Amino acid sequence: MQVPFLDLERLHRSIREQLDAAYSRVMDSGWFIMGPELEAFEAEFAQYCEVKHCIGVGNGLEALHLLLQAYGVGPGDEVIVPSNTFIATWLAVTQCGATPVPVEPDIDSHNINPALIAAAVTSRTRVIMPVHLYGQPADMDPINEIAARHGLIVIEDAAQAQGARYKGRRVGSLGDAAGTSFYPGKNLGALGDGGAVLTDDDAVANKVRQLRNYGSKIKYRHDIAGYNSRLDEMQAAFLRVKLALLDEWNGRRRDVADRYSKLLAGTDIDLPQVPDYAEPVWHLYVIRSKQRDALKTKLEQQGVSTIIHYPIPPHQQACYVGFRELALPVAQMLANEVLSLPISPAMTVDEVEFAARTIAISLASNEAAH
Ligand SMILES: *Cc1c(COP(=O)(O)O)cnc(C)c1O
């Protein structure tokens, strides 16, 4: 048996007719940018996320970047970010000319450790940017408390957690604003690039709408130097099809995760922990093992595809040489030990059981070899 990491082709086959209809609708309309599909998707996704405004943009990185810019974050400002995240969280900050200040994660949740944030706040701090990593909400209450105490903005990086809930509330509605991504592999994925900004704040929403469209509010009048970063009609139409299925698909991811957790309990690996406050959406199912690299190789040989999210933490990347000397041992340890198992709404019970069995056997043979 071959277990792919994420079988998008299979997933899309199950909704092929609806996607074809969406394509035809846009094609026949002749309207491809800033039209009725985008408007409808923005309204539907705002309602889903329990926020007032959704603004469709080009991708997740630009959602975060435009948001920081809308808040006036720039050179000399500091933004608190997790030390373990996808590079885009940091890139959004450095693209504004601001400085990312990394804070280490809690080892069990893999999310930014709120207890370490206050010590990272300086007179230059403007924003805290927690990431809901792997589909699990960060612990937002203490983060919002610290932000309120110091007059800081909270921007959620919700790229991996569409639909997740924190104490019953949707991710994307938990801070001042959020950026999310519709990269095809995300829980809500387009058939290309896409992203969105979410917020209840009218002024910020208007600013982002202006920034995404050449800095223009009125056609051919440009009051600020903006960007071209818009979610196109075709992607908006595809996303409307998939948004209607998001809860069901997230539920299937949860079934896969629950099955893994049951089948892998008692093995010599650390399994994902879910705090009481969290209803995760299992963008990824990430285990930890000291024998991670050997395990990954064995699984590959047996037909089970895995991925490392992420093998090199941002502060060790060549593009961030200035951060290399920072001591961030938790991020480094996670980079050495994490492994993401195959997960998708299209995965069969047989595939999950095969993957789990293969892991158990590989771990046992590791034991024997030691
Ligand atoms: C995917 C992702 C992004 C960036 O989204 P893109 O649409 O790929 O630009 C940002 N942050 C996190 C945590 C992500 O996983």
PDBQT file of the ligand as one rigid body, heavy atoms in Angstrom, charges set to zero:
ROOT
HETATM    1  C1  LIG A 401       0.989  28.789   4.644  1.00  0.00    +0.000 C 
HETATM    2  C2  LIG A 401       1.345  29.693   5.747  1.00  0.00    +0.000 A 
HETATM    3  C3  LIG A 401       1.520  31.071   5.568  1.00  0.00    +0.000 A 
HETATM    4  C4  LIG A 401       1.593  31.717   4.219  1.00  0.00    +0.000 C 
HETATM    5  O1  LIG A 401       0.562  31.468   3.342  1.00  0.00    +0.000 OA
HETATM    6  P1  LIG A 401       0.825  31.557   1.769  1.00  0.00    +0.000 P 
HETATM    7  O2  LIG A 401      -0.558  31.609   1.206  1.00  0.00    +0.000 OA
HETATM    8  O3  LIG A 401       1.575  30.328   1.369  1.00  0.00    +0.000 OA
HETATM    9  O4  LIG A 401       1.592  32.803   1.491  1.00  0.00    +0.000 OA
HETATM   10  C5  LIG A 401       1.738  31.867   6.660  1.00  0.00    +0.000 A 
HETATM   11  N1  LIG A 401       1.827  31.346   7.899  1.00  0.00    +0.000 NA
HETATM   12  C6  LIG A 401       1.692  30.023   8.117  1.00  0.00    +0.000 A 
HETATM   13  C7  LIG A 401       1.788  29.510   9.512  1.00  0.00    +0.000 C 
HETATM   14  C8  LIG A 401       1.464  29.145   7.050  1.00  0.00    +0.000 A 
HETATM   15  O5  LIG A 401       1.362  27.840   7.284  1.00  0.00    +0.000 OA
ENDROOT
TORSDOF 0
